[in-house]
Amino acid sequence: MPSARDTDPEDDLPDGRDESAPERADRNWNEVLQELRVMQTGTQILTGFLLALAFQPAFSDLNDGQRAVYLALVVLSALSSIVALAPVALHRMLFQQRAKTQVVAYGHAALVTALVTVSVLLVGVVGFVFDVVVDSAAAIVAVIALTLVILTLWVAAPLTIRARLTNEGPR
């Protein structure tokens, strides 16, 4: 008599793992949680930095445009934390409802969204600091440089590796 492990189409994935669909979902959820932990720590530190700025004496020297950028960065920081925590909230709401596969899919989508918001936040914070400390021309150069680094490391490199793996086929 075939077991669930023998008949589950997801188990035919060429990853060399001998695991059932529920075991795979558990493993994937643990990976999502680890990525969330890494992202959340950095986002919390950055949020604390941004919130502390408003209470510095030099904050009153900012012009209206710089204040608007600062407030946008604070909102983006809060948004990135909310998005990164969304899978945890979903998991709590669906706890013991046998929805791990859906939770993992939601977690993946939330993490990709959080990566986008965090990348914009990081570039924005560096641009803001360069604008305040140096000038707007330096801020533009810093924003362009960081955007290129993020696009290279977070988009181009993974897509290149993925394409190579796809072309090589299963091992």
C-alpha positions, 0 to 999 in steps of 0.5 A: 500500500503506497504511503502519502510520501509515495504519492505526493506530487511535491515529493517528486521534486529533484532536490534529493530530500526524502521528506513528506509535504508537511515535513517540507512545509515545516522546513521551509517555515523554519527557513522563512522564520530565520530570514525574518529574524535577520531582516527584523533585527536590522530594520529595528535598529534602523527604525531606532536610529530614525526615531532618535534623529528627531530628538537631536538638536540639529534636527531643527536645522532641516529644511522642509524637503528634508523633513518630508523625506525623514517622515517618509523614511519613518513611515517606510521603516514602520511599513517594512517592520509590519510587512516582515512581521505579517507572516508571524501574525498569520501563523498565530491566527492559523495555528493548528489549522493545518495551513502550513503550506499557505503560511509558508507561501504567504511568508515568502511573498511577505519576505520578498515585499519586505526586501523591496521596502528595506532596500528602498529604506536603506537607500533612502536613509543613506541618501538622507544622511548624505543630503544633510551632511554633504549636499544633494548632489552627493546624496544623488550619487550615493543613492545611485551607487547603492541602488546599483549594488542592491540590484547587483547583489539582490537581483542580478546575482540570484537570477544569474545563479537561478538561470545557471541551475535551470540550464544545468537541470536536475542533479 
